[in-house]
Amino acid sequence: MRATPTTDFSLISSFYAEENEALPAPALSTVDEVMAREVMSVRPDTSLQTAAELMLELAISGMPVVDEQGQLLGMLSKTDLVRHRLDEEGEPNVTLPSGQHVLEGTTVEDVMTRQVLTVPEGASLAEAAKIMVNAGVHRVPVVNAAGALVGLVTMSDIVRWVAGLP
């Protein structure tokens, strides 16, 4: 059976008022409440081929790049991978042996985005959402005062919070 959209917002709001506890306002909720704390990250010297395979295997669209101490150095996204591939195909001097891929010999550091928007631990969900919407990104790393990666908050995390889902 297909769901039929409703435009009777009084029904929707009364349903949620009866069935669910009220959620705190986004300005009062923090990224710490919804962020992923165990984040798949890569080092800058990881081969781009390995990173691409990992992203596909885990069905993720981006991941932080960190050094040995966990300091955030950049982000690698599927967009970075595609951009790199298009740049390489546009080079007239690039001749690859049969079966060799453009990603071979390239590291994450070669294509990662270095200028990364972040939010500090304890930032409000509203602050994180504004950053993502204004920058047109779907995830922002959460860092501590020393700049080390402590989590990742995504637009999906915020949508789940808005919907009252775990």
C-alpha positions as CSV (number, residue, x, y, z in Angstrom):
1,M,0.0,0.0,0.0
2,R,1.3,3.4,-0.9
3,A,1.5,6.3,1.6
4,T,-0.7,9.2,0.6
5,P,0.7,12.6,1.4
6,T,-1.3,14.7,3.7
7,T,-1.6,18.4,3.9
8,D,-3.5,18.5,7.2
9,F,-0.6,19.6,9.4
10,S,-2.8,19.6,12.5
11,L,-3.1,15.8,12.2
12,I,0.7,15.5,11.9
13,S,1.5,17.7,14.8
14,S,-1.1,16.1,17.1
15,F,0.2,12.7,16.2
16,Y,3.7,13.6,17.2
17,A,2.6,15.4,20.3
18,E,0.8,12.3,21.5
19,E,3.2,9.7,20.3
20,N,6.6,11.3,20.8
21,E,8.4,13.4,23.4
22,A,9.2,16.9,22.3
23,L,12.7,17.2,20.9
24,P,14.9,19.9,22.3
25,A,15.3,22.9,20.0
26,P,18.3,22.5,17.5
27,A,20.0,25.4,19.1
28,L,20.0,23.5,22.4
29,S,21.0,20.1,21.0
30,T,24.7,19.5,20.2
31,V,26.6,17.6,17.6
32,D,27.8,15.4,20.4
33,E,24.3,13.9,20.6
34,V,24.1,12.7,17.0
35,M,27.6,12.5,15.6
36,A,29.4,9.3,14.7
37,R,32.3,8.8,17.1
38,E,33.9,5.9,15.3
39,V,34.8,7.4,12.0
40,M,36.6,5.7,9.2
41,S,39.6,7.9,8.3
42,V,42.6,7.5,6.1
43,R,46.2,8.8,6.2
44,P,47.5,11.1,3.5
45,D,49.9,8.5,2.2
46,T,47.1,6.0,1.6
47,S,46.8,5.1,-2.1
48,L,43.9,6.6,-3.8
49,Q,42.9,3.2,-5.2
50,T,42.7,1.8,-1.6
51,A,40.7,4.7,-0.4
52,A,38.3,4.4,-3.3
53,E,37.8,0.7,-2.7
54,L,37.2,1.4,1.0
55,M,34.6,4.0,0.3
56,L,32.8,1.7,-2.0
57,E,33.0,-1.3,0.4
58,L,31.7,0.8,3.3
59,A,29.1,2.7,1.1
60,I,30.4,6.0,2.4
61,S,30.7,9.2,0.3
62,G,33.6,10.8,2.1
63,M,36.1,10.4,5.0
64,P,38.5,12.5,7.0
65,V,42.2,12.5,6.3
66,V,44.3,12.5,9.6
67,D,47.9,12.3,10.6
68,E,49.4,9.8,13.1
69,Q,48.2,11.9,16.0
70,G,44.6,12.2,14.7
71,Q,44.9,15.8,13.6
72,L,42.6,16.6,10.8
73,L,44.4,17.4,7.5
74,G,41.6,17.3,5.0
75,M,38.7,15.4,3.6
76,L,38.4,12.9,0.8
77,S,35.1,12.7,-1.0
78,K,33.7,10.9,-4.0
79,T,33.6,14.2,-5.7
80,D,37.4,14.5,-5.2
81,L,37.9,11.1,-6.8
82,V,35.7,12.0,-9.8
83,R,37.4,15.4,-10.2
84,H,40.8,13.7,-10.2
85,R,39.7,11.2,-12.8
86,L,38.3,13.9,-15.1
87,D,41.5,16.0,-14.7
88,E,43.6,13.0,-15.6
89,E,41.5,12.1,-18.6
90,G,41.8,15.7,-19.8
91,E,45.6,15.5,-19.9
92,P,46.8,14.9,-23.4
93,N,50.2,13.5,-22.2
94,V,48.7,10.8,-20.0
95,T,49.2,7.3,-21.6
96,L,48.3,4.4,-19.4
97,P,49.4,0.8,-20.1
98,S,46.5,-1.6,-20.7
99,G,44.7,-2.4,-17.5
100,Q,46.3,0.3,-15.4
101,H,44.0,2.8,-13.7
102,V,44.4,6.5,-13.2
103,L,44.3,6.0,-9.4
104,E,47.4,3.9,-9.3
105,G,50.4,5.7,-7.9
106,T,48.2,8.5,-6.6
107,T,47.8,9.1,-2.9
108,V,45.0,10.6,-0.9
109,E,47.1,13.7,-0.2
110,D,47.3,14.4,-4.0
111,V,43.5,14.9,-4.3
112,M,42.0,15.5,-0.8
113,T,40.3,18.8,0.0
114,R,42.6,20.7,2.4
115,Q,40.3,23.6,3.3
116,V,37.8,21.8,5.5
117,L,34.9,23.3,7.4
118,T,34.7,21.8,10.9
119,V,32.6,22.3,14.0
120,P,33.9,22.1,17.6
121,E,32.8,19.6,20.2
122,G,29.7,20.9,21.8
123,A,28.6,23.0,18.8
124,S,24.8,23.2,18.3
125,L,23.0,21.2,15.7
126,A,21.7,24.4,14.3
127,E,25.3,25.7,13.8
128,A,26.4,22.5,12.1
129,A,23.3,22.5,9.9
130,K,23.9,26.1,8.8
131,I,27.5,25.3,7.9
132,M,26.5,22.3,5.8
133,V,23.6,24.1,4.0
134,N,25.6,27.3,3.3
135,A,28.7,25.4,2.1
136,G,26.7,22.7,0.2
137,V,28.3,19.8,2.0
138,H,26.8,16.8,3.6
139,R,29.2,16.2,6.4
140,V,31.5,18.1,8.7
141,P,34.2,16.8,11.0
142,V,33.9,17.5,14.7
143,V,37.2,18.4,16.3
144,N,38.4,19.0,19.9
145,A,40.2,22.2,21.0
146,A,43.5,20.7,19.8
147,G,42.2,20.1,16.3
148,A,42.0,16.4,16.6
149,L,39.1,14.5,15.0
150,V,36.6,13.3,17.5
151,G,33.6,12.6,15.3
152,L,31.7,13.3,12.1
153,V,28.2,14.8,11.8
154,T,26.3,14.4,8.6
155,M,23.1,15.9,7.2
156,S,21.6,12.4,7.6
157,D,22.4,12.5,11.3
158,I,20.5,15.8,11.6
159,V,17.6,14.6,9.6
160,R,17.4,11.5,11.9
161,W,17.4,13.8,14.9
162,V,14.6,15.9,13.4
163,A,12.6,12.8,12.7
164,G,13.2,11.5,16.3
165,L,14.9,8.4,15.0
166,P,17.9,6.7,16.6
